[in-house]
């Protein structure tokens, strides 16, 4: 019975991480898809300017997390038609 409980707890960790807001630049770097595909998806979604701004300011200024990995995955899937 303890095994099942620990398995359930271990399954919750990735879901929580997917819903955690990240800086767009970091989310793109962590995404498994090629960067040129993601940049195309961001352009179509109207987020390319935000990505370029965060890319230039990353490490210099404090940026506000703005997107979850789930949201980025949805943008990429819509772009690829999957």
HELIX and SHEET records of a PDB file:
HELIX    1   1 UNK A    2  UNK A   19  1                                  18    
HELIX    2   2 UNK A   24  UNK A   30  1                                   7    
HELIX    3   3 UNK A   35  UNK A   45  1                                  11    
HELIX    4   4 UNK A   48  UNK A   57  1                                  10    
HELIX    5   5 UNK A   69  UNK A   80  1                                  12    
END                                                                             
